[in-house]
């Protein structure tokens, strides 16, 4: 106890207050730097990384005589996630799926008027970036 009354545990003189303020600032800078390094150390997702390898699947849907089928629905199934994308063929029977992951297996087939083509597989081990696949529906 001094002549000014009891001293609180939380009361500090100016010199100590400045030292603690400087210590807090240093700790905040160290923490911010550590967080910044942690963010930089996290690898980018392969699908979204700049320059990530993607592939394209395109082709035509034809009938048994080789004539183009407009309006056929082409299905592309991701064998890993089991999600299915679809596309509708245009006048010349063509379809296209772009920006597909290189490291994924896919199944592709087409349907039109209650008929279905055979299923074709695209392997992740096949390193081609572009696939041209004709799907035949026996109509």
C-alpha positions in Angstrom: 0.0 0.0 0.0 1.2 3.5 -0.8 0.1 7.0 0.1 -2.4 7.0 -2.9 -4.3 4.0 -1.6 -4.3 0.3 -2.3 -2.8 -0.7 -5.6 -5.0 -2.8 -7.9 -3.6 -5.8 -9.7 -4.7 -4.2 -12.9 -3.2 -0.8 -12.4 0.1 -0.4 -14.1 2.4 2.5 -14.4 3.0 4.1 -17.8 6.3 2.4 -18.4 4.8 -1.1 -17.9 1.7 -0.2 -19.9 3.9 0.8 -22.9 5.9 -2.5 -22.6 2.8 -4.6 -22.6 1.4 -2.6 -25.6 4.6 -3.3 -27.5 4.5 -7.0 -26.5 0.9 -7.2 -27.7 1.9 -5.6 -31.0 4.7 -8.1 -31.5 2.5 -11.1 -30.6 -0.2 -9.9 -33.1 2.4 -9.6 -35.9 3.8 -13.1 -35.1 0.2 -14.5 -35.1 -0.7 -12.7 -38.4 2.5 -14.0 -40.0 1.8 -17.5 -38.8 -1.7 -17.4 -40.2 -0.4 -16.0 -43.5 2.1 -18.8 -43.8 -0.7 -21.3 -43.0 -2.8 -20.0 -45.7 0.0 -20.1 -48.2 0.9 -23.7 -47.2 -2.6 -25.0 -48.0 -2.4 -26.6 -51.4 -5.0 -25.4 -54.0 -7.6 -27.9 -55.1 -6.5 -29.6 -58.3 -9.8 -28.8 -60.0 -9.4 -25.1 -59.4 -5.6 -24.7 -59.5 -4.4 -22.4 -62.2 -3.3 -24.5 -65.2 -5.0 -27.7 -63.8 -5.4 -30.4 -66.4 -8.9 -30.7 -67.7 -10.4 -32.8 -70.5 -13.2 -32.4 -73.0 -15.6 -35.1 -74.2 -17.5 -34.4 -77.4 -19.0 -36.3 -80.2 -22.2 -37.2 -82.0 -25.3 -39.3 -81.3 -26.4 -41.3 -84.4 -29.1 -43.9 -85.3 -28.4 -47.4 -86.7 -28.0 -45.9 -90.2 -25.5 -43.2 -89.0 -27.9 -40.3 -89.3 -27.5 -37.6 -86.6 -30.1 -37.6 -83.8 -31.2 -34.1 -82.8 -32.6 -33.7 -79.3 -31.0 -36.9 -77.9 -29.9 -36.6 -74.2 -26.3 -37.5 -73.5 -25.4 -38.5 -69.9 -22.0 -38.2 -68.4 -21.6 -39.9 -65.0 -18.6 -39.2 -62.6 -17.7 -42.7 -61.3 -16.3 -41.2 -58.1 -19.1 -38.8 -57.0 -21.8 -40.6 -59.0 -23.0 -37.2 -60.2 -24.5 -37.1 -63.7 -24.3 -34.2 -66.1 -26.5 -34.1 -69.2 -26.5 -32.4 -72.6 -29.0 -32.2 -75.4 -27.7 -32.8 -79.0 -28.1 -30.0 -81.5 -29.1 -30.3 -85.2 -26.1 -32.3 -86.3 -26.4 -34.7 -83.4 -23.3 -33.2 -81.6 -22.8 -32.7 -77.9 -19.9 -31.4 -75.7 -18.8 -31.6 -72.1 -15.9 -29.4 -71.1 -13.7 -28.8 -68.1 -13.8 -32.3 -66.8 -11.3 -33.5 -64.2 -8.3 -35.4 -65.5 -8.1 -37.8 -62.5 -11.7 -39.1 -62.7 -13.3 -42.0 -64.5 -16.5 -41.3 -66.4 -19.3 -43.3 -68.0 -21.2 -41.8 -71.0 -24.4 -42.9 -72.8 -27.3 -41.4 -74.7 -31.0 -41.8 -74.8 -33.7 -40.8 -77.3 -37.3 -41.9 -77.8 -37.1 -44.6 -75.1 -34.0 -46.1 -76.7 -30.5 -46.1 -75.1 -27.0 -46.4 -76.5 -24.4 -48.6 -75.1 -22.3 -47.2 -72.2 -18.7 -46.2 -72.9 -16.1 -45.6 -70.3 -13.4 -43.0 -70.0 -10.5 -44.0 -67.7 -8.5 -41.6 -65.6 -5.5 -43.6 -66.7 -6.1 -42.4 -70.3 -4.0 -39.2 -70.5 -5.8 -37.7 -73.6 -7.3 -34.3 -73.0 -9.9 -34.6 -75.7 -12.2 -37.5 -76.5 -14.4 -37.8 -79.6 -17.1 -40.4 -78.9 -19.9 -41.4 -81.2 -22.9 -42.9 -79.4 -25.2 -45.1 -81.5 -28.9 -45.6 -80.7 -30.5 -48.5 -82.6 -33.7 -46.8 -83.8 
